[in-house]
Amino acid sequence: MTSSTLDAPMVAPGIHSDASSSTSAGTSSFPGYGEDAPLDLSGLTNAGLQAVTARLLDGSFDAFAETAAAVKNCAHPIRLTGRSRTFERSQVSELRAALYKTYGPQVALGEPVGSFSSDEAPLGVLYRPCGNRRADVCPSCSRTYARDTFAMIDAGLSGGKTVSATVADNPLLFATLTAPSFGTHAHRHDKAGKRCRPRARDKGARCPHGRPTSCHKVHDADSAIVGAPFCPDCHDWTTAIVWQWWAPELWRRTTIELKRALAKKLDIAESRLKERASVQFVKVAEYQTRGLVHFHALLRLDGNDGPGSPAPLDGIDLARLLAETVAKVTFEAPPVDHTGTTRVLSWGEQVDIRVVRDGDRTDDPDAALTPGQVAGYLAKYASKDVAGIRLEDTTRPHLARLTSTCHDIFETADALYGGQDNPYELIKKWAHMLGFRGHFSTKSRRYSITLGRLRRARARYQQMVTDARRNGESLEQISTAELEARLLAEDAEETTLVIGQWTYQGTGWDNPGDEALALAAAARAREYDQWKAKTKNNR
């Protein structure tokens, strides 16, 4: 995982880039550049090929290439028409700016210092990135999201971006919390090559429906049987979805109980814990093949003076407290039907808690995790979602069964609660997520910088570049430290005001050829990032 924002050049069939790239002396160039490295357009349809050919013939290909580069090869960019005008903020009041947005140019605002119209865009329409974080929807925008997430997580690990560098000295844990099996067996893939589920009291034991309760096979990771229950009739589908629905609440209670355990360990009242320590975290959710999420969480222990202040415990003690907390946290879920059954939910038996230590990255699964590895893991998981397990895959019927169970719970809960204070009122809305309604990436308030602040810094930088060009200035004279401080300042005073009047025209490229080229260029850029990271690690 790298935070580089460079994108590889776009190459169309028959058109090759003469760009080249090289790193420091002694390293080779990226193999994706040059005459012999066109983009992979094997999936281009006949209609797409005709569209690409049409752009080459009418001379609009360069305009498309410029537009694609501006949106970082977004798969489904937003198309807008209209214009924007830039004014000196000191000359325009907030009231007049609001009136201008409502009534248009008839509201006098004085002479603008700059303006832009969609007519001036290369294709006559302004394209903006879709911003979707899901890799299956937009590979390019998801990479931007992953880079921001990496930067946010890494700042909490090593400091920087307004976070003290002393956070690197504080105890860090990387924990993975999973869902229970709900009393039934589920196939799993063992990376060590072990058998699926060989243990059973009776080797030939079978469930009440006549199906075996053990499995001695070794399954490939992509096998359709991985993640499926041994017996669909024994499997408690309803409890699985109820657990998924309340998983965010289970996590919330875990953080509360951990703070209580920490206060008890320090022999102080819970209300006074902030006088001695605080626990900060960042968490992402990832779907398992069986259709249920598990949480990957990074937890940092700080002292009483904010991020990076000396912690009162070491990582080993913190890991012990977390393990004890996870084992005892429960939540009694409200009933879903007229039987009145309440389900006591808890975490599954597969809990992995590891201390994160400084050191060189290693591929040894038994070695201590390094901060860089953890940041990369979490950033990768943050751009995934339920699409990663292919709900439309007919070879995995258990996923469809989980989806239908969400609808069943909605019906029975609606009948039970009569539409009043129904805790499952929205579960049908989240059926496409298999009942998981939580955010895929969350963090505590003081873990590190926010994603919103990083996005605002990126917008400020673009504005600084625009202002510098207008005034004939250069940003090269600004030191990196000063530039970062200005971009990340909370109370930065904006000297200009941009007022726009834009109309939505649609989403996506105008033809399949444009989309295919954008996706291929995004894939090449991803290859470049991976190559660059590998080259850096091998130095």
C-alpha positions, -999 to +999 in steps of 0.1 A: +000+000+000+014+034-010+001+069-007+014+079-041-010+098-062+008+092-095-012+075-122+003+055-151-002+070-186-033+060-206-026+040-237-053+032-263-051+003-288-026+014-314-015+044-294+014+039-271+029+063-245+065+074-247+065+080-210+091+063-189+096+060-153+127+051-132+135+051-096+168+057-080+200+043-096+202+006-097+165-001-100+145-009-131+117+010-148+080+001-142+072-025-169+038-010-175+054+020-194+066+021-230+057+010-265+054-027-255+029-021-227-005-011-240-035-011-216-054-044-212-086-039-232-094-075-237-129-069-223-137-041-248-170-048-266-176-041-303-196-010-294-167+002-271-142-004-299-163+016-323-166+044-297-128+045-293-123+045-330-148+074-334-128+095-309-096+088-328-112+098-361-130+130-349-099+142-329-116+142-295-094+114-280-069+139-265-098+158-248-111+126-234-076+116-221-073+150-204-107+146-188-100+110-176-068+122-161-086+150-143-110+126-126-082+100-119-098+075-143-130+073-124-153+046-136-186+065-132-178+103-131-205+129-124-214+151-154-222+188-147-229+219-168-228+254-155-202+278-143-184+291-112-170+325-103-143+333-078-145+365-057-124+380-030-140+369+002-135+403+018-157+419-009-187+395-008-209+391+023-225+357+031-259+371+025-251+383-010-235+350-018-266+332-008-288+355-029-265+350-059-269+312-057-306+317-056-313+344-081-282+343-103-261+370-120-287+398-114-274+400-079-243+422-082-212+409-065-185+430-080-157+420-103-147+383-100-110+374-098-116+342-118-143+322-135-149+288-151-175+274-174-183+239-184-180+251-220-143+255-213-139+219-202-122+196-228-154+177-236-177+207-230-190+191-198-175+192-163-166+157-151-161+151-113-151+118-096-179+098-082-161+094-049-174+058-042-152+039-017-162+005-030-135-011-052-161-031-071-179+001-081-150+024-089-114+011-086-100+046-090-120+064-063-117+035-039-079+038-042-083+075-032-104+064-003-079+037+007-050+062+005-069+086+028-077+058+051-041+047+051-029+082+059-055+085+087-045+051+102-008+057+098-010+091+115-024+073+146+004+048+144+035+069+137+024+105+141+022+133+116-007+153+101-013+171+134-007+139+155+023+138+178+051+115+168+052+101+203+021+079+195+046+055+180+059+047+216+025+038+230+010+003+232-008-009+201-030-039+196-044-054+164-075-074+171-098-095+149-132-103+163-155-128+146-191-140+147-201-172+165-210-204+146-245-204+162-243-240+171-237-254+136-206-261+116-193-240+087-167-250+062-135-230+064-103-228+045-072-234+065-041-216+051-019-242+066-035-269+044-053-286+072-086-304+068-118-285+069-135-299+101-120-333+110-129-333+147-161-350+158-169-372+188-181-399+164-163-400+131-195-410+114-218-387+134-246-371+115-271-343+123-308-349+128-313-344+091-288-372+082-259-350+071-223-356+084-210-332+112-174-334+102-154-329+070-119-343+062-114-326+029-090-297+021-109-270+002-095-244-021-101-208-010-124-202-040-144-234-035-181-228-035-185-250-004-163-227+017-185-207+040-216-229+036-231-246+066-229-283+069-266-286+072-289-258+059-317-271+080-297-271+113-282-237+107-297-209+128-302-184+100-323-160+121-298-157+149-270-152+123-289-122+109-298-109+144-262-110+154-252-092+122-278-065+129-266-059+164-228-063+157-222-025+160-239-025+194-217-054+205-186-035+195-199-004+214-203-024+245-168-039+241-152-005+241-172+005+272-163-027+290-126-023+281-126+012+297-142-002+328-116-030+329-088-005+324-101+017+353-103-014+375-067-024+366-055+011+374-075+010+407-094+042+400-131+050+395-143+047+359-154+084+360-117+093+366-102+072+339-094+102+317-071+114+344-048+084+338-054+070+304-076+068+272-082+041+246-083+052+210-092+029+181-099+026+144-120-003+132-130-017+098-155-045+090-149-073+065-173-099+052-164-135+056-173-160+030-201-173+052-218-139+048-211-125+083-187-097+091-158-097+114-140-066+127-104-057+124-095-031+150-064-012+160-064+000+196-039+024+211-035+032+248-026+068+256-019+086+288-039+115+303-025+142+281-039+133+247-025+112+218+011+102+224+013+109+261+029+081+282+006+051+288+002+035+322+003-001+309+023-020+283+009-038+253+009-072+270-013-060+298-036-042+274-040-074+253-048-094+284-075-069+294-090-069+259-091-107+257-109-109+290-133-082+279-141-098+246-148-131+263-175-117+286-193-090+266-228-099+257-260-082+244-296-094+248-312-088+214-350-080+213-372-108+200-381-109+163-414-127+164-443-137+186-424-166+203-407-138+224-373-155+221-345-133+233-310-141+220-279-134+240-253-124+215-215-125+220-183-127+199-172-160+183-144-182+197-120-172+169-105-141+184-070-129+174-053-102+195-017-093+186+007-066+199+019-043+171+057-036+173+081-015+154+104-034+131+109-045+095+080-058+076+079-096+073+057-122+056+060-146+085+025-151+099+038-158+133+060-127+135+049-095+152+029-071+131+045-038+121+026-005+120+030-003+082+014-037+078-015-029+100-022+004+082-021-014+049-045-042+061-071-018+074-070+005+044-075-025+021-104-038+041-120-004+042-126-003+004-144-037+004-180-046+011-205-074+007-198-074-031-166-091-024-184-123-016-205-121-048-242-122-036-253-130-072-231-162-071-257-190-075-231-216-063-233-201-028-270-204-019-263-196+017-259-160+008-293-158-008-307-176+023-293-149+045-308-122+023-343-138+024-339-142+062-336-104+065-370-101+047-385-128+070-374-110+101-388-077+088-422-094+083-423-111+117-410-081+136-434-058+120-463-081+131-449-083+166-443-046+172-471-032+151-448-005+137-441+011+171-406+011+185-397-018+161-359-023+165-359-042+132-379-017+112-351-010+088-336-045+084-353-050+050-335-019+038-302-035+047-310-070+032-285-063+004-258-060+031-270-092+047-283-073+077-251-054+085-261-017+091-228-004+105-201+018+090-173-001+074-147+022+088-150+040+122-126+055+146-126+072+180-125+109+182-089+114+192-073+085+174-059+107+146-069+131+119-103+127+102-110+118+066-130+150+062-100+170+072-078+152+046-103+158+019-105+195+029-067+197+027-068+183-009-094+209-019-073+236-003-043+225-023-062+227-055-073+262-046-038+272-037-025+259-071-053+279-089-045+311-069-008+307-076-013+304-113-036+334-114-011+355-095+019+342-113+034+326-082+050+293-074+043+269-045+078+254-047+092+280-024+069+268+004+085+241+026+067+208+031+062+214+068+047+249+062+025+236+033+011+207+055+004+231+083-016+255+060-035+227+044-045+210+077-051+241+097-085+239+115-092+277+113-075+285+080-089+317+066-101+314+031-092+345+011-115+337-019-151+326-023-162+303-051-198+306-061-211+280-086-243+273-105-242+237-117-268+214-132-266+176-130-265+160-164-259+123-155-235+098-141-209+078-161-191+081-194-210+089-226-200+056-242-186+021-233-153+028-249-146+057-226-155+036-196-133+007-207-103+030-212-108+046-178-110+012-161-080-001-179-060+030-170-071+027-134-059-009-133-025+001-147-022+029-121-030+003-094-003-020-109+021+010-108+014+016-071+019-021-063+052-022-082+064+010-065+056-003-030+073-037-038+104-019-052+105+003-021+103-027+002+131-045-017+156-018-014 
